[in-house]
Amino acid sequence: MLNHRELNALNTYCKRYRISKSEFIRQAAMKTILERFDKDHPSLFEDDSPNLFRSFGEK
């Protein structure tokens, strides 16, 4: 999952800030997942900024 340098950085970080690796990985994974879900949520309008002055049915 991680190469040698990434694992070394993770171990150093966790020792320095006294957190468990499993807790850190779980939080990082869930943060990424929830941010993606939030970004990709369905919306009422197809485009990000609806234009109220556009004719109905016109795209």
N, C-alpha and C positions, 0 to 999 in steps of 0.2 A: 504494500500500500504506500509506504514512504521509502524514499531512497536513504542512503546512509547519512547524508548531510541534513536532510529534512528531519530524520529521526533524532539526530544529535541536537539540532536546534530546538525541537519539541522537548526533549529531555532537559536541556539547559533551562528553557523557559519555565517548565513545570517545577524544577528544583528551585530556581530563583524566586518564583512567586508563590511557592508552596501550594500548588494545586495538583490534583491527580490528573494523569493523562486521559483517563476515561471520561472524567468530568469535562475537561477542556475539549476533547474531540466531540463529545455529545453536544455541548453548547454550540460549538462552531458549526456542526452539521445541521442542527435544528435552526440556527440563525439563517444559514444559507437557504434551507428549505422554505422557511416561512417568508423570507424576503422574496423568493421566487414566486411563491403562491400569491403574495400580495401584489407583485408586479403583474402577474398573469391573470388576475381576477377578471371574470366576465363583467362587461359594462353594458349599460343601457344603449349607448351609442357606439357605432362602429369606429369612429375616429375619436381622438382624444379631446378635441374641442368642438362641440356641436355649434353650428352656425344657425342662429334663429332666423336670419334673413334669407336663407336659401329656401327655394320653393319646395313644398312637400313632395317627396318622391324623387327629387333631383339629387344627383350625387356628385 
